[in-house]
């Protein structure tokens, strides 16, 4: 039987509910809506008074600081007056009276030719980009030429962030923020193009013009950055209703009751829940051509809780390209349809049985209000809890399933089933197309594999036989798949292979790992800046791990700049090779694909020819 205290508490609760119901019957629903935003936005500050804990957990995320006004607290780059010279131009980042500027010089140490006032920032996690709104562009915001990389604490020309070759122009990535970036990096975006009709008239009359370069905007956003209403939908109606204290009390005692005017992604059906993230974490186009004008004027039509696919068409390998870039979308995917660039996480998830059969959704692993800011994943989920909840038979004996020690990284579910085969924001990320490793099958499709990204000295055939692929070729002494990807793959393969060599979980130790050095030294001469960067970073990591037992590259690597002057890079490369050959000349443990402390020249020539054939300009779309 319930205690006296429990009975009294129930009576009090009943009395409050009864009073609430009586008051709801006679009181008006809330504040008039006339002065509210016509789209129903309320802003995150309106959420704060009732949801202080959720507001605080959102406030510490990188979502919040995705776009900010340029202030002393938001600008992370070193605007200290030191000159930066890349792609034939010199920029001097400076701060004056709390304002930030890029001064474009006519020569290193020369006069100021032009000045761009930094008005907004984009990004705060891996790197930060800078926007300027100048008289020459009307109200358009232009993404400028330099970004600040937080991890490496240095300036990088935007050309170094993309999977393009050295053959890039100084202005190639000076994009218009209002035309694209505004959609996913802010809440309630309204690009508000003001000359849409005029541009179409000019095109209809046969005039040849660049639509992007000539478009003019007077853009507005409800809130800079990704705020509450990006995930929960416009909240003005909900905020107005909850100003009624009796409605607040009613919902406080009835947590499962439907809340008016707001969306809870966790209470949506799995497909709709994932689409809340998919509105940005999936590259997409308006589903009908007549919606293009709507997007450019008043913004996307999707709101959380809708069916996203009623509003957009997800980009896929089959999405038609343009006349000048017919492969622009196809090249964003591996040949088997798996996305290989970031911002396609929802696209990848939709292809996996975990989603189609198991009803997994984004918040099965990620928590918008929990976990670390980097990835929003809690510690149990980092340890595989979200996978093992369903795969309980595997959980009973993990090492039997993985063929690796239970405590090793290879027994972490995501290491094998969500391999690091995705490029974006100057980093390699995990695929969200949850898969079963297939070393030979993936090699035949010219894409990296979880096994070959860890066992860097093994061929795809060896890996396949080791995991019991009886129908695959037997073990052999073939060329390591990692080496074929690094020196003969397309730009994404090469970048992923270069980065893999420096990872802690690589299944190579001691002397075996030393022989990763010569292929990485070859990759320092790659024609793609991104590949050179990963190669240099992996060499630095290996050099630190070898210590006095290695070649001790030291300051030579410290002076290597992956987008620096080509002559200087080549000279540093020659010095690194001399240091390596002096160190490795007497070693007798070299593998079959090494000759004279370097990659076998015949094999190297063959792989370089493959790389030239695989050269592709991959439009990331970020």
Secondary structure by P-SEA (a helix, b strand, c coil): cccaaaaaaaaaaaaaaaaaaaaaaccccccccccccccccccccccccccaaaaaaaaacccccccccccccccccccccbbbbcccbbbbbbccccbbbbbbbccccccccbbbbbccccccccbbbbbbbccccccccccccccccccccccccccccccccccccccccccccccccccccccccccccccaaaaaaaaaaccccccccccccccccccccccccccccccaaaaaaaccaaaaaaaaaccccccccccccccccaaaaaaaaaccccccccccccaaaaaacccccccccccccccccccccccccccccccccccccccccccccccaaaaaaaacccccccccccccccccccccccccccccccccccccccccccccccccccccccccccccccccccccccccccbbbbbcccccccaaaaaaaccccccccccccccaaaaaaaacccccccccccccaaaaaaccccaaaaaaaaaaaacccccccccccccccaaaaaacccccaaaaaaaaaaaaaaaaaacccccccccccccccccccaaaaaaaaaaaaaaaaaaaccccccccccccccccaaaaaaaaaaaaaacccccccc
